[in-house]
Amino acid sequence: MNRMSMTSGSAVVAMLWAAAGSAQHHAQTQKEAEMKKRGAVAMGFDQEKTAHHVGLTSRGGYVQVQANDPADTTNIAAVQRHLEVIAAAFAAGDFSKPSMTHDETPPGVRVMQRLKAAIVFRFEPTDRGGIVRITTNDAAALKAVHDFLRYQIKEHATGDSPKPVR
């Protein structure tokens, strides 16, 4: 094989690699856009005007949503309504809104439904939205909560740590 055909072959491989990467990026961007549309319907507020933050703790974790603009009273009120409803729904074992948003049942949900009596979901309003604190003393429930929250971190691209903090 001569140097010219090796160079040409390398160029073709590089072009195919770049095309595959571009297609994968496009598919991920499309998936995120569709999730945000479904999320706006399920949650009742504009996903582009709010930020999700998710944290894991030694006893559970939390989901926090806040309006990007502190003067955006419409989205602040919508976030607070949603999180209050979600805390009560989760406590009852109803995870239909996250399933609708993500178009699949998130990891941990089935175990949290089964062990719902061992998990506390508490809503707290904040000045720009709210937070749902999730706590448990049950080891199996804790693993399920952490699986669920790690999924939320990944899917919402929050940039939050997937590791529990004290």
Buried (B, 14 or more C-beta within 10 A) or exposed (E): EEEEEEEEEEEEEEEEEEEEEEEEEEEEEEEBEEBBEBBBEBBBBBBEBBBBBBBBBEBBBBBBBBBEEEEBEEBBBBBBBBBBBBBEBBBEBBBEBBBBBBEEEBBBBEBBBEBBEBBBBEBBBBEBBBBBBBBBEBEEBBEBBBBBBBBBBBBBEBEBEBEBEE
